[in-house]
Amino acid sequence: MFIVADAHVSRAQDNHEPFFEMLDALRDTGEDVVFLGDIFDLWVSLPRYEGPLQRRFLEWCAAYKQSASVGYIEGNREFYMVRRNRNCFTWSDGAKHLEGNILFVHGDLINRADKKYLRFRRLSKNALVRNAVRFLPYGPKFAHNMKLKLKQTNHAFRLGLPVEALESFARARFAEGVTCILVGHFHEPYLFEENGAALHVLPDWFTDHHVGYLDRTNGVLETGPWRQLIARREGAGADETST
């Protein structure tokens, strides 16, 4: 299973073609794929707001889920996306998804001390605001301002990993029987292990085009450049075929 987190794809960053090149390569692997959120720098999934890049991505997901599992957790830079596009994924959720003993979360709800962001999230993602945004006469400008607001809401909390919050969250989930937690959002790899269970904060795709690969047969997670991980899996597949 490949895991992609925090790609922050946009034309302004000029990183959209490398991202879709990776999707083409992932399609050739036949492996399940999970997106841990914030795949686009901003995604307001309403009429007049979605652009060609989002539609291209949704088409890829809808096609690929016919042959493998495609999961999606909505991130803090995505609004109403899961609600509107559930049919494009094998599974999707606005906060978390449990698959066996593996828990997928974006991670923006973990740090409960970030109260300013949590208030913003509750306000911006409720049904009343969604309906209001849908009919705003200057919707794209509003979306741009929303993006700026996001950058201001939790600036102080991006200066370092909230280790205590991550470990507290992990221990609570471990007590519920979860043995593997996969987290995005923080853009900085981190591993917390206790009594045979592990929480992994994945690297972001945005900085160095890194992804994760989880071998569900042994629970081992690898992270690194996507080309390298895909090549390694293709090599492993060739070895299995020859034996």
CYANA upper distance limits for C-alpha pairs under 8 A (distance plus 0.5 A):
  1 MET  CA     31 GLU  CA      6.13
  1 MET  CA     32 ASP  CA      5.25
  1 MET  CA     33 VAL  CA      6.09
  1 MET  CA     34 VAL  CA      7.88
  1 MET  CA    213 TYR  CA      6.03
  1 MET  CA    214 LEU  CA      5.69
  1 MET  CA    215 ASP  CA      7.04
  1 MET  CA    216 ARG  CA      7.94
  2 PHE  CA     31 GLU  CA      7.41
  2 PHE  CA     32 ASP  CA      6.81
  2 PHE  CA     33 VAL  CA      5.29
  2 PHE  CA     34 VAL  CA      6.80
  2 PHE  CA    211 VAL  CA      7.57
  2 PHE  CA    212 GLY  CA      6.13
  2 PHE  CA    213 TYR  CA      4.97
  2 PHE  CA    214 LEU  CA      6.93
  3 ILE  CA     33 VAL  CA      6.33
  3 ILE  CA     34 VAL  CA      5.30
  3 ILE  CA     35 PHE  CA      6.37
  3 ILE  CA     36 LEU  CA      7.58
  3 ILE  CA    211 VAL  CA      6.38
  3 ILE  CA    212 GLY  CA      5.39
  3 ILE  CA    213 TYR  CA      6.57
  3 ILE  CA    214 LEU  CA      8.11
  4 VAL  CA     33 VAL  CA      8.17
  4 VAL  CA     34 VAL  CA      6.80
  4 VAL  CA     35 PHE  CA      5.36
  4 VAL  CA     36 LEU  CA      6.59
  4 VAL  CA    204 ASP  CA      8.10
  4 VAL  CA    205 TRP  CA      7.17
  4 VAL  CA    210 HIS  CA      8.42
  4 VAL  CA    211 VAL  CA      5.66
  4 VAL  CA    212 GLY  CA      7.08
  5 ALA  CA     35 PHE  CA      6.36
  5 ALA  CA     36 LEU  CA      5.25
  5 ALA  CA     37 GLY  CA      6.35
  5 ALA  CA     38 ASP  CA      7.37
  5 ALA  CA     39 ILE  CA      7.15
  5 ALA  CA    184 GLY  CA      5.93
  5 ALA  CA    185 HIS  CA      7.77
  5 ALA  CA    202 LEU  CA      7.46
  5 ALA  CA    203 PRO  CA      7.65
  5 ALA  CA    204 ASP  CA      5.82
  5 ALA  CA    205 TRP  CA      6.47
  5 ALA  CA    211 VAL  CA      7.62
  6 ASP  CA     36 LEU  CA      7.60
  6 ASP  CA     37 GLY  CA      6.47
  6 ASP  CA     38 ASP  CA      5.18
  6 ASP  CA     39 ILE  CA      5.74
  6 ASP  CA     40 PHE  CA      8.20
  6 ASP  CA    184 GLY  CA      7.18
  6 ASP  CA    185 HIS  CA      6.84
  6 ASP  CA    187 HIS  CA      7.65
  6 ASP  CA    204 ASP  CA      5.43
  6 ASP  CA    205 TRP  CA      6.24
  6 ASP  CA    206 PHE  CA      6.77
  7 ALA  CA     19 PHE  CA      8.39
  7 ALA  CA     38 ASP  CA      6.86
  7 ALA  CA     39 ILE  CA      5.09
  7 ALA  CA     40 PHE  CA      6.84
  7 ALA  CA     41 ASP  CA      8.09
  7 ALA  CA    204 ASP  CA      6.79
  7 ALA  CA    205 TRP  CA      5.08
  7 ALA  CA    206 PHE  CA      4.92
  7 ALA  CA    209 HIS  CA      8.29
  8 HIS  CA     38 ASP  CA      6.31
  8 HIS  CA     39 ILE  CA      5.57
  8 HIS  CA     40 PHE  CA      4.76
  8 HIS  CA     41 ASP  CA      4.45
  8 HIS  CA     42 LEU  CA      7.97
  8 HIS  CA    205 TRP  CA      8.43
  8 HIS  CA    206 PHE  CA      6.44
  9 VAL  CA     13 GLN  CA      7.49
  9 VAL  CA     14 ASP  CA      8.37
  9 VAL  CA     15 ASN  CA      6.37
  9 VAL  CA     16 HIS  CA      6.03
  9 VAL  CA     19 PHE  CA      7.87
  9 VAL  CA     39 ILE  CA      6.58
  9 VAL  CA     40 PHE  CA      4.85
  9 VAL  CA     41 ASP  CA      5.94
  9 VAL  CA    206 PHE  CA      7.99
 10 SER  CA     14 ASP  CA      6.82
 10 SER  CA     15 ASN  CA      6.89
 10 SER  CA     16 HIS  CA      6.47
 10 SER  CA     40 PHE  CA      6.77
 10 SER  CA     41 ASP  CA      6.45
 11 ARG  CA     15 ASN  CA      7.23
 11 ARG  CA     16 HIS  CA      6.79
 15 ASN  CA     19 PHE  CA      6.86
 16 HIS  CA     20 PHE  CA      6.83
 16 HIS  CA     53 LEU  CA      8.17
 17 GLU  CA     21 GLU  CA      6.53
 18 PRO  CA     22 MET  CA      6.81
 19 PHE  CA     23 LEU  CA      6.99
 20 PHE  CA     24 ASP  CA      6.75
 20 PHE  CA     57 PHE  CA      8.47
 21 GLU  CA     25 ALA  CA      6.94
 22 MET  CA     26 LEU  CA      6.64
 22 MET  CA    226 TRP  CA      7.76
 22 MET  CA    227 ARG  CA      8.35
 23 LEU  CA     27 ARG  CA      6.66
 23 LEU  CA     60 TRP  CA      8.40
 24 ASP  CA     28 ASP  CA      7.21
 25 ALA  CA     29 THR  CA      7.38
 25 ALA  CA    230 ILE  CA      8.23
 26 LEU  CA     30 GLY  CA      7.56
 26 LEU  CA     31 GLU  CA      7.69
 26 LEU  CA    230 ILE  CA      7.93
 27 ARG  CA     31 GLU  CA      8.07
 27 ARG  CA     64 TYR  CA      7.35
 29 THR  CA    230 ILE  CA      7.89
 29 THR  CA    233 ARG  CA      8.44
 29 THR  CA    234 GLU  CA      7.72
 30 GLY  CA     67 SER  CA      7.69
 30 GLY  CA     68 ALA  CA      6.86
 31 GLU  CA     68 ALA  CA      6.88
 31 GLU  CA     69 SER  CA      8.31
 32 ASP  CA     68 ALA  CA      5.76
 32 ASP  CA     69 SER  CA      5.24
 32 ASP  CA     70 VAL  CA      6.54
 33 VAL  CA     68 ALA  CA      8.31
 33 VAL  CA     69 SER  CA      6.85
 33 VAL  CA     70 VAL  CA      5.55
 33 VAL  CA     71 GLY  CA      6.90
 34 VAL  CA     70 VAL  CA      6.24
 34 VAL  CA     71 GLY  CA      5.00
 34 VAL  CA     72 TYR  CA      6.30
 35 PHE  CA     39 ILE  CA      7.82
 35 PHE  CA     70 VAL  CA      8.37
 35 PHE  CA     71 GLY  CA      6.61
 35 PHE  CA     72 TYR  CA      5.30
 35 PHE  CA     73 ILE  CA      6.84
 36 LEU  CA     72 TYR  CA      6.58
 36 LEU  CA     73 ILE  CA      5.55
 36 LEU  CA     74 GLU  CA      7.54
 36 LEU  CA     75 GLY  CA      7.57
 36 LEU  CA    104 PHE  CA      7.74
 36 LEU  CA    105 VAL  CA      7.15
 36 LEU  CA    106 HIS  CA      5.75
 36 LEU  CA    183 VAL  CA      7.67
 36 LEU  CA    184 GLY  CA      6.32
 37 GLY  CA     72 TYR  CA      7.31
 37 GLY  CA     73 ILE  CA      5.78
 37 GLY  CA     74 GLU  CA      5.36
 37 GLY  CA     75 GLY  CA      4.55
 37 GLY  CA     76 ASN  CA      8.02
 37 GLY  CA     77 ARG  CA      8.46
 37 GLY  CA     78 GLU  CA      8.03
 37 GLY  CA    106 HIS  CA      6.28
 37 GLY  CA    184 GLY  CA      7.73
 37 GLY  CA    185 HIS  CA      8.07
 38 ASP  CA     42 LEU  CA      7.92
 38 ASP  CA     74 GLU  CA      7.59
 38 ASP  CA     75 GLY  CA      5.27
 38 ASP  CA     76 ASN  CA      7.08
 38 ASP  CA     77 ARG  CA      5.96
 38 ASP  CA     78 GLU  CA      6.82
 38 ASP  CA    185 HIS  CA      8.09
 39 ILE  CA     75 GLY  CA      8.44
 40 PHE  CA     54 GLN  CA      8.37
 40 PHE  CA     77 ARG  CA      7.95
 40 PHE  CA     78 GLU  CA      8.14
 41 ASP  CA     77 ARG  CA      6.98
 42 LEU  CA     77 ARG  CA      5.57
 42 LEU  CA     78 GLU  CA      6.47
 42 LEU  CA    147 LYS  CA      7.18
 43 TRP  CA     49 TYR  CA      8.35
 43 TRP  CA     50 GLU  CA      7.44
 43 TRP  CA     54 GLN  CA      8.20
 43 TRP  CA     77 ARG  CA      6.83
 43 TRP  CA     78 GLU  CA      5.14
 43 TRP  CA     79 PHE  CA      6.61
 43 TRP  CA     81 MET  CA      7.81
 44 VAL  CA     49 TYR  CA      6.38
 44 VAL  CA     50 GLU  CA      6.94
 44 VAL  CA     78 GLU  CA      6.47
 44 VAL  CA     79 PHE  CA      5.31
 44 VAL  CA     80 TYR  CA      7.07
 44 VAL  CA     81 MET  CA      7.34
 44 VAL  CA    143 ALA  CA      7.79
 45 SER  CA     49 TYR  CA      6.89
 45 SER  CA     50 GLU  CA      6.20
 45 SER  CA     78 GLU  CA      8.12
 45 SER  CA     79 PHE  CA      6.56
 45 SER  CA     80 TYR  CA      5.96
 45 SER  CA     81 MET  CA      5.31
 45 SER  CA     84 ARG  CA      7.37
 46 LEU  CA     50 GLU  CA      6.85
 46 LEU  CA     80 TYR  CA      7.91
 46 LEU  CA     84 ARG  CA      8.33
 46 LEU  CA    134 ARG  CA      6.78
 47 PRO  CA    134 ARG  CA      7.56
 48 ARG  CA    139 GLY  CA      8.18
 48 ARG  CA    140 PRO  CA      8.37
 49 TYR  CA    139 GLY  CA      7.81
 49 TYR  CA    140 PRO  CA      6.93
 50 GLU  CA     54 GLN  CA      6.66
 50 GLU  CA     55 ARG  CA      7.68
 51 GLY  CA     55 ARG  CA      6.91
 52 PRO  CA     56 ARG  CA      6.45
 53 LEU  CA     57 PHE  CA      6.72
 54 GLN  CA     58 LEU  CA      6.70
 55 ARG  CA     59 GLU  CA      6.64
 56 ARG  CA     60 TRP  CA      6.84
 57 PHE  CA     61 CYS  CA      6.81
 58 LEU  CA     62 ALA  CA      6.57
 58 LEU  CA     85 ASN  CA      8.38
 58 LEU  CA     88 CYS  CA      6.66
 59 GLU  CA     63 ALA  CA      6.63
 59 GLU  CA     88 CYS  CA      7.93
 60 TRP  CA     64 TYR  CA      6.49
 61 CYS  CA     65 LYS  CA      6.52
 61 CYS  CA     70 VAL  CA      7.11
 61 CYS  CA     88 CYS  CA      6.28
 61 CYS  CA     89 PHE  CA      6.69
 62 ALA  CA     66 GLN  CA      7.68
 62 ALA  CA     87 ASN  CA      7.84
 62 ALA  CA     88 CYS  CA      4.76
 62 ALA  CA     89 PHE  CA      6.64
 63 ALA  CA     67 SER  CA      8.48
 64 TYR  CA     68 ALA  CA      6.73
 64 TYR  CA     69 SER  CA      8.25
 64 TYR  CA     70 VAL  CA      7.75
 65 LYS  CA     69 SER  CA      5.81
 65 LYS  CA     70 VAL  CA      5.99
 65 LYS  CA     88 CYS  CA      8.10
 65 LYS  CA     89 PHE  CA      6.82
 65 LYS  CA     90 THR  CA      6.54
 69 SER  CA     89 PHE  CA      8.22
 69 SER  CA     90 THR  CA      6.06
 69 SER  CA     91 TRP  CA      8.49
 70 VAL  CA     89 PHE  CA      5.85
 70 VAL  CA     90 THR  CA      5.62
 70 VAL  CA     91 TRP  CA      7.25
 71 GLY  CA     89 PHE  CA      6.40
 71 GLY  CA     90 THR  CA      6.32
 71 GLY  CA     91 TRP  CA      5.44
 71 GLY  CA     92 SER  CA      6.02
 72 TYR  CA     82 VAL  CA      8.40
 72 TYR  CA     89 PHE  CA      7.53
 72 TYR  CA     91 TRP  CA      7.06
 72 TYR  CA     92 SER  CA      5.06
 72 TYR  CA     93 ASP  CA      7.02
 73 ILE  CA     82 VAL  CA      8.41
 73 ILE  CA     92 SER  CA      6.20
 73 ILE  CA     93 ASP  CA      5.58
 73 ILE  CA     94 GLY  CA      6.24
 73 ILE  CA     95 ALA  CA      6.74
 73 ILE  CA     96 LYS  CA      6.94
 73 ILE  CA     97 HIS  CA      7.95
 73 ILE  CA    104 PHE  CA      7.93
 73 ILE  CA    105 VAL  CA      7.04
 73 ILE  CA    106 HIS  CA      6.66
 74 GLU  CA     78 GLU  CA      6.52
 74 GLU  CA     79 PHE  CA      8.23
 74 GLU  CA     81 MET  CA      7.54
 74 GLU  CA     82 VAL  CA      7.05
 74 GLU  CA     92 SER  CA      8.20
 74 GLU  CA     93 ASP  CA      6.80
 74 GLU  CA     94 GLY  CA      5.24
 74 GLU  CA     95 ALA  CA      6.96
 74 GLU  CA    106 HIS  CA      7.39
 75 GLY  CA     94 GLY  CA      8.00
 75 GLY  CA     95 ALA  CA      8.39
 75 GLY  CA    106 HIS  CA      6.15
 75 GLY  CA    108 ASP  CA      7.83
 75 GLY  CA    185 HIS  CA      8.01
 76 ASN  CA    106 HIS  CA      8.49
 76 ASN  CA    108 ASP  CA      6.96
 76 ASN  CA    121 ARG  CA      8.05
 77 ARG  CA    147 LYS  CA      8.03
 77 ARG  CA    150 LEU  CA      8.11
 79 PHE  CA    124 SER  CA      8.47
 79 PHE  CA    125 LYS  CA      6.91
 80 TYR  CA     84 ARG  CA      6.87
 80 TYR  CA    125 LYS  CA      7.51
 80 TYR  CA    130 ARG  CA      7.94
 81 MET  CA     85 ASN  CA      6.51
 82 VAL  CA     86 ARG  CA      5.96
 82 VAL  CA     92 SER  CA      6.72
 82 VAL  CA     93 ASP  CA      6.73
 82 VAL  CA     94 GLY  CA      6.88
 85 ASN  CA     89 PHE  CA      8.14
 86 ARG  CA     90 THR  CA      8.50
 86 ARG  CA     91 TRP  CA      7.66
 86 ARG  CA     92 SER  CA      6.81
 92 SER  CA     97 HIS  CA      8.02
 93 ASP  CA     97 HIS  CA      6.94
 95 ALA  CA    105 VAL  CA      6.64
 95 ALA  CA    106 HIS  CA      7.29
 95 ALA  CA    109 LEU  CA      8.49
 96 LYS  CA    103 LEU  CA      7.55
 96 LYS  CA    104 PHE  CA      6.07
 96 LYS  CA    105 VAL  CA      5.10
 96 LYS  CA    106 HIS  CA      7.74
 97 HIS  CA    103 LEU  CA      6.32
 97 HIS  CA    104 PHE  CA      5.68
 97 HIS  CA    105 VAL  CA      7.23
 98 LEU  CA    102 ILE  CA      6.28
 98 LEU  CA    103 LEU  CA      5.03
 98 LEU  CA    104 PHE  CA      6.86
 99 GLU  CA    103 LEU  CA      6.87
101 ASN  CA    177 GLY  CA      7.20
101 ASN  CA    178 VAL  CA      5.14
101 ASN  CA    179 THR  CA      6.06
101 ASN  CA    180 CYS  CA      6.97
102 ILE  CA    178 VAL  CA      6.61
102 ILE  CA    179 THR  CA      6.86
102 ILE  CA    180 CYS  CA      5.28
102 ILE  CA    181 ILE  CA      6.35
102 ILE  CA    182 LEU  CA      8.09
103 LEU  CA    178 VAL  CA      7.25
103 LEU  CA    180 CYS  CA      6.74
103 LEU  CA    181 ILE  CA      5.23
103 LEU  CA    182 LEU  CA      6.74
104 PHE  CA    181 ILE  CA      6.54
104 PHE  CA    182 LEU  CA      5.53
104 PHE  CA    183 VAL  CA      6.88
105 VAL  CA    181 ILE  CA      8.12
105 VAL  CA    182 LEU  CA      6.87
105 VAL  CA    183 VAL  CA      5.75
105 VAL  CA    184 GLY  CA      7.53
106 HIS  CA    183 VAL  CA      5.98
106 HIS  CA    184 GLY  CA      5.42
106 HIS  CA    185 HIS  CA      6.23
107 GLY  CA    183 VAL  CA      6.05
107 GLY  CA    184 GLY  CA      6.21
107 GLY  CA    185 HIS  CA      5.88
107 GLY  CA    186 PHE  CA      7.86
108 ASP  CA    185 HIS  CA      6.75
109 LEU  CA    118 LEU  CA      7.76
110 ILE  CA    165 ALA  CA      6.95
110 ILE  CA    166 LEU  CA      7.07
110 ILE  CA    169 PHE  CA      7.15
111 ASN  CA    162 PRO  CA      7.18
111 ASN  CA    165 ALA  CA      6.00
111 ASN  CA    166 LEU  CA      7.82
112 ARG  CA    118 LEU  CA      8.16
112 ARG  CA    165 ALA  CA      8.00
114 ASP  CA    118 LEU  CA      6.90
114 ASP  CA    154 ASN  CA      7.18
114 ASP  CA    157 PHE  CA      7.43
115 LYS  CA    119 ARG  CA      6.61
116 LYS  CA    120 PHE  CA      6.84
116 LYS  CA    153 THR  CA      6.45
116 LYS  CA    154 ASN  CA      7.45
117 TYR  CA    121 ARG  CA      6.59
117 TYR  CA    150 LEU  CA      8.38
117 TYR  CA    153 THR  CA      5.61
117 TYR  CA    154 ASN  CA      6.27
118 LEU  CA    122 ARG  CA      6.77
119 ARG  CA    123 LEU  CA      6.72
120 PHE  CA    124 SER  CA      6.42
120 PHE  CA    153 THR  CA      8.02
121 ARG  CA    125 LYS  CA      6.40
122 ARG  CA    126 ASN  CA      6.80
123 LEU  CA    129 VAL  CA      7.66
124 SER  CA    129 VAL  CA      6.55
124 SER  CA    130 ARG  CA      7.94
125 LYS  CA    129 VAL  CA      7.32
125 LYS  CA    130 ARG  CA      7.18
126 ASN  CA    130 ARG  CA      6.78
127 ALA  CA    131 ASN  CA      6.70
128 LEU  CA    132 ALA  CA      6.81
129 VAL  CA    133 VAL  CA      6.46
130 ARG  CA    134 ARG  CA      6.68
131 ASN  CA    135 PHE  CA      7.48
132 ALA  CA    136 LEU  CA      6.94
133 VAL  CA    139 GLY  CA      7.19
134 ARG  CA    139 GLY  CA      7.97
135 PHE  CA    139 GLY  CA      7.98
138 TYR  CA    142 PHE  CA      6.82
139 GLY  CA    143 ALA  CA      6.71
140 PRO  CA    144 HIS  CA      6.78
141 LYS  CA    145 ASN  CA      6.84
142 PHE  CA    146 MET  CA      6.61
143 ALA  CA    147 LYS  CA      6.79
144 HIS  CA    148 LEU  CA      7.03
145 ASN  CA    149 LYS  CA      6.63
146 MET  CA    150 LEU  CA      6.70
147 LYS  CA    151 LYS  CA      7.12
148 LEU  CA    152 GLN  CA      7.12
149 LYS  CA    153 THR  CA      6.69
150 LEU  CA    154 ASN  CA      7.86
151 LYS  CA    155 HIS  CA      6.85
154 ASN  CA    158 ARG  CA      7.16
155 HIS  CA    159 LEU  CA      7.83
157 PHE  CA    161 LEU  CA      8.33
157 PHE  CA    162 PRO  CA      8.16
158 ARG  CA    186 PHE  CA      7.95
161 LEU  CA    186 PHE  CA      7.36
161 LEU  CA    188 GLU  CA      8.05
162 PRO  CA    166 LEU  CA      6.67
163 VAL  CA    167 GLU  CA      6.60
164 GLU  CA    168 SER  CA      6.57
165 ALA  CA    169 PHE  CA      6.53
166 LEU  CA    170 ALA  CA      6.57
167 GLU  CA    171 ARG  CA      6.60
167 GLU  CA    192 PHE  CA      7.33
168 SER  CA    172 ALA  CA      6.85
169 PHE  CA    173 ARG  CA      6.89
170 ALA  CA    174 PHE  CA      6.50
170 ALA  CA    181 ILE  CA      7.92
170 ALA  CA    192 PHE  CA      8.43
170 ALA  CA    198 ALA  CA      8.28
170 ALA  CA    199 LEU  CA      6.73
171 ARG  CA    175 ALA  CA      6.65
172 ALA  CA    176 GLU  CA      7.21
173 ARG  CA    177 GLY  CA      7.21
173 ARG  CA    178 VAL  CA      6.10
174 PHE  CA    178 VAL  CA      5.31
174 PHE  CA    179 THR  CA      6.48
174 PHE  CA    197 ALA  CA      7.24
178 VAL  CA    197 ALA  CA      7.94
179 THR  CA    196 GLY  CA      7.72
179 THR  CA    197 ALA  CA      4.79
179 THR  CA    198 ALA  CA      6.59
180 CYS  CA    197 ALA  CA      6.39
180 CYS  CA    198 ALA  CA      5.58
180 CYS  CA    199 LEU  CA      6.36
180 CYS  CA    200 HIS  CA      8.17
180 CYS  CA    219 GLY  CA      8.30
181 ILE  CA    198 ALA  CA      6.84
181 ILE  CA    199 LEU  CA      5.03
181 ILE  CA    200 HIS  CA      6.53
182 LEU  CA    199 LEU  CA      6.69
182 LEU  CA    200 HIS  CA      5.62
182 LEU  CA    201 VAL  CA      6.68
182 LEU  CA    202 LEU  CA      7.55
183 VAL  CA    199 LEU  CA      8.01
183 VAL  CA    200 HIS  CA      6.55
183 VAL  CA    201 VAL  CA      5.16
183 VAL  CA    202 LEU  CA      6.55
184 GLY  CA    201 VAL  CA      6.24
184 GLY  CA    202 LEU  CA      5.95
184 GLY  CA    203 PRO  CA      7.79
184 GLY  CA    204 ASP  CA      7.70
185 HIS  CA    204 ASP  CA      8.22
186 PHE  CA    201 VAL  CA      7.69
186 PHE  CA    202 LEU  CA      8.50
186 PHE  CA    203 PRO  CA      8.41
186 PHE  CA    204 ASP  CA      8.35
187 HIS  CA    201 VAL  CA      8.39
187 HIS  CA    202 LEU  CA      7.50
187 HIS  CA    203 PRO  CA      5.68
187 HIS  CA    204 ASP  CA      5.20
188 GLU  CA    201 VAL  CA      7.36
188 GLU  CA    202 LEU  CA      7.29
188 GLU  CA    203 PRO  CA      5.76
188 GLU  CA    204 ASP  CA      7.57
189 PRO  CA    200 HIS  CA      7.75
189 PRO  CA    201 VAL  CA      5.48
189 PRO  CA    202 LEU  CA      5.50
189 PRO  CA    203 PRO  CA      5.39
190 TYR  CA    199 LEU  CA      8.48
190 TYR  CA    200 HIS  CA      6.34
190 TYR  CA    201 VAL  CA      5.35
190 TYR  CA    202 LEU  CA      7.57
191 LEU  CA    198 ALA  CA      7.46
191 LEU  CA    199 LEU  CA      6.26
191 LEU  CA    200 HIS  CA      5.31
191 LEU  CA    201 VAL  CA      6.90
192 PHE  CA    198 ALA  CA      6.08
192 PHE  CA    199 LEU  CA      5.62
192 PHE  CA    200 HIS  CA      7.19
193 GLU  CA    197 ALA  CA      6.10
193 GLU  CA    198 ALA  CA      4.81
193 GLU  CA    199 LEU  CA      6.91
194 GLU  CA    198 ALA  CA      6.95
202 LEU  CA    211 VAL  CA      7.99
202 LEU  CA    212 GLY  CA      7.36
202 LEU  CA    223 THR  CA      7.99
203 PRO  CA    210 HIS  CA      6.83
203 PRO  CA    211 VAL  CA      7.33
203 PRO  CA    212 GLY  CA      8.43
203 PRO  CA    223 THR  CA      8.02
204 ASP  CA    208 ASP  CA      8.07
204 ASP  CA    209 HIS  CA      7.74
204 ASP  CA    210 HIS  CA      6.85
204 ASP  CA    211 VAL  CA      7.72
205 TRP  CA    209 HIS  CA      4.63
205 TRP  CA    210 HIS  CA      5.27
205 TRP  CA    211 VAL  CA      6.60
206 PHE  CA    210 HIS  CA      8.34
208 ASP  CA    225 PRO  CA      7.56
209 HIS  CA    225 PRO  CA      6.21
209 HIS  CA    226 TRP  CA      6.97
210 HIS  CA    223 THR  CA      7.16
210 HIS  CA    224 GLY  CA      5.32
210 HIS  CA    225 PRO  CA      4.74
210 HIS  CA    226 TRP  CA      6.04
211 VAL  CA    223 THR  CA      6.13
211 VAL  CA    224 GLY  CA      6.29
211 VAL  CA    225 PRO  CA      6.78
211 VAL  CA    226 TRP  CA      6.07
212 GLY  CA    221 LEU  CA      7.18
212 GLY  CA    222 GLU  CA      6.06
212 GLY  CA    223 THR  CA      4.75
212 GLY  CA    224 GLY  CA      7.14
212 GLY  CA    226 TRP  CA      8.42
212 GLY  CA    229 LEU  CA      8.44
213 TYR  CA    221 LEU  CA      6.11
213 TYR  CA    222 GLU  CA      5.69
213 TYR  CA    223 THR  CA      6.79
213 TYR  CA    229 LEU  CA      7.68
214 LEU  CA    219 GLY  CA      6.99
214 LEU  CA    220 VAL  CA      6.33
214 LEU  CA    221 LEU  CA      4.92
214 LEU  CA    222 GLU  CA      6.99
215 ASP  CA    219 GLY  CA      5.97
215 ASP  CA    220 VAL  CA      5.91
215 ASP  CA    221 LEU  CA      6.90
216 ARG  CA    220 VAL  CA      7.73
222 GLU  CA    229 LEU  CA      8.43
223 THR  CA    229 LEU  CA      8.07
224 GLY  CA    228 GLN  CA      7.45
224 GLY  CA    229 LEU  CA      7.06
225 PRO  CA    229 LEU  CA      6.96
226 TRP  CA    230 ILE  CA      6.55
227 ARG  CA    231 ALA  CA      6.56
228 GLN  CA    232 ARG  CA      6.66
229 LEU  CA    233 ARG  CA      6.77
230 ILE  CA    234 GLU  CA      6.66
231 ALA  CA    235 GLY  CA      6.62
232 ARG  CA    236 ALA  CA      6.68
233 ARG  CA    237 GLY  CA      6.58
234 GLU  CA    238 ALA  CA      6.73
235 GLY  CA    239 ASP  CA      6.80
236 ALA  CA    240 GLU  CA      6.76
237 GLY  CA    241 THR  CA      6.74
238 ALA  CA    242 SER  CA      6.80
239 ASP  CA    243 THR  CA      6.90
